[in-house]
Amino acid sequence: MDEGIDLIIEISDGRIGVKCKRYSGKISVSTVQEAYAKKDMHDCDKILAVTNSYFTAPAVKMAEKINVVLWDHDEPVTELLEVQILYW
């Protein structure tokens, strides 16, 4: 069962809900909406959507409006190294 959030990372500033999508096509706005919709359910302060592919223009626009961070195929791996995981 898909709960909308695949990973929760706890950091000093709160909780980050991560939605992961492994897909060969572009990721649509529905993925962004789905992740955001589960923000309160999982008590997350921020939402991050990550994909091995790319996001559609409408998905990017939606993410900007609702403050969801998007990491696509081109996002540097160094970004992941900056995340502090307090709990597994």
QUIZIZI-V383975 format. One record per residue. N is the residue number from 1. RES is the residue in one small letter. SS is DSSP state (helix for helix, strand for strand, loop for the rest). PSI is psi in whole degrees, 0 to 359 (999 if undefined). D_LAST is the distance of its C-alpha to the last C-alpha in whole Angstrom. Layout:
# QUIZIZI-V383975
n;res;ss;psi;d_last
N;RES;SS;PSI;D_LAST
N;RES;SS;PSI;D_LAST
This chain:
# QUIZIZI-V383975
n;res;ss;psi;d_last
1;m;loop;132;21
2;d;loop;119;20
3;e;loop;5;18
4;g;loop;332;19
5;i;loop;130;15
6;d;loop;337;13
7;l;strand;140;10
8;i;strand;125;9
9;i;strand;126;8
10;e;strand;125;9
11;i;strand;176;11
12;s;loop;332;14
13;d;loop;357;16
14;g;strand;212;14
15;r;strand;136;12
16;i;strand;122;13
17;g;strand;129;13
18;v;strand;127;14
19;k;strand;121;16
20;c;strand;134;17
21;k;strand;114;20
22;r;loop;115;22
23;y;loop;147;25
24;s;loop;337;29
25;g;loop;183;30
26;k;loop;149;30
27;i;strand;128;27
28;s;loop;174;29
29;v;helix;332;29
30;s;helix;327;28
31;t;helix;317;24
32;v;helix;314;24
33;q;helix;318;26
34;e;helix;315;23
35;a;helix;314;20
36;y;helix;323;22
37;a;helix;335;23
38;k;loop;3;20
39;k;loop;307;19
40;d;loop;324;20
41;m;loop;324;19
42;h;loop;12;15
43;d;loop;45;16
44;c;loop;146;16
45;d;loop;331;18
46;k;strand;157;18
47;i;strand;136;18
48;l;strand;128;17
49;a;strand;127;19
50;v;strand;138;19
51;t;strand;155;21
52;n;loop;355;23
53;s;loop;221;26
54;y;loop;162;28
55;f;strand;148;28
56;t;loop;161;31
57;a;helix;317;33
58;p;helix;326;33
59;a;helix;319;29
60;v;helix;316;29
61;k;helix;315;32
62;m;helix;315;30
63;a;helix;320;27
64;e;helix;320;29
65;k;helix;323;30
66;i;helix;11;27
67;n;loop;47;25
68;v;strand;128;22
69;v;strand;135;21
70;l;strand;131;22
71;w;strand;119;21
72;d;loop;192;24
73;h;loop;328;25
74;d;loop;353;26
75;e;loop;132;23
76;p;loop;142;23
77;v;loop;335;20
78;t;helix;333;20
79;e;helix;320;19
80;l;helix;329;15
81;l;helix;342;16
82;e;loop;348;16
83;v;loop;128;13
84;q;loop;120;11
85;i;loop;119;7
86;l;loop;327;7
87;y;loop;144;4
88;w;loop;999;0
